[in-house]
Amino acid sequence: MTEEQARLSDKSNVITRSLGTKLALNVEMTGNLSYKTGDRFFLCTDGIWSMIPESELIEMISEEGDVESVVVNLFEKINTIGIENGGNHDNLTAALLEMEMNSK
């Protein structure tokens, strides 16, 4: 499925799993995920990814700076776009994780 097909799909807002609804999480991994110090992982709701193209989202979360500033800038941009489009935009929820060196 392409990014455009995902955005237009009638199933694009179907929730199959969520974070924070139960104390225990059922995490499904299909393999090991390697990372380097400084790599970032981003989880967000459709209120974010539906507002800007994936390439622009990746560019924004890759910007230099602490993760809090990056997320605040992202939220401000998306909220501004939503307001400019009539203010009927969805909620904004995200987690941006920046990996640190493992201290084993």
Secondary structure by P-SEA (a helix, b strand, c coil): ccaaaaaacccccccccccccccccccccccbbbbcccbbbbbbcccccccccaaaaaaaaaccccaaaaaaaaaaaaaaaaaaaccccccccbbbbbbccccc
